[in-house]
């Protein structure tokens, strides 16, 4: 695919317990297709704050953009895209697509496929306000492979678990705002072996959003284990929103 003036920039938004490096293989594929790519770091401190931050990233991208979110990043783009006028579409990769007023904790709590909750380990971090601390969450190292990356080599999974970025626990209790999927076209890659977010609730969410859905046989980290298939979903969306 040849990049044109109206081909959108693809902005890849990572999820909790991860960083922008989780998009490395997809980024390589997209760049090889001549697509402009940006993969910003998400603060992972609050859903509202993270969404505002990513909205500011969106608004500073020149021209149209396609917002792609993984996992928690799906909730972030759902909120951020309503605050930036240049977003032309959404892609959910094993990602939450919440409705207004929903919390990720509530969605996750209804999943029969997710094994995330028992694998979480709370730690404390300073908020910057005096001696105040708050809770952030990690995935226990010995459970990371099973829950997040069952179809990746164990050594690679161990590296990802050791380098994971924690998310503030409060982010899962914040109510999502008006969803961008109500006004923007959307696509989704659902990982049928997703034991983290839970394939059942992810499928239900993107179906409700009216997304064009592709189910992929893979773990929660399908953008690494099934990067080519995920890239193809993104390219399909790029083609659809390009003039």
Protein Blocks (a to p, Z undefined) as FASTA:
>chain_A
ZZdfklccddddddehiafklmmmmmmmmmmnopacdddddeklafklmmmmmmmmmmmp
gcjdddddehjlmmmmmmmmmmcckbgbdcdehiacddehiafklmmmmpckbcklmmpc
cddddehiajbccddddddfklmmmmmmmmbcfklmmmmmmmpccddfklmmpccdddfk
lmpccdddddfklcknopmlmmmmmmmnopacddddddfklmlmmmmmmmmmmmmmmmmm
pZZ
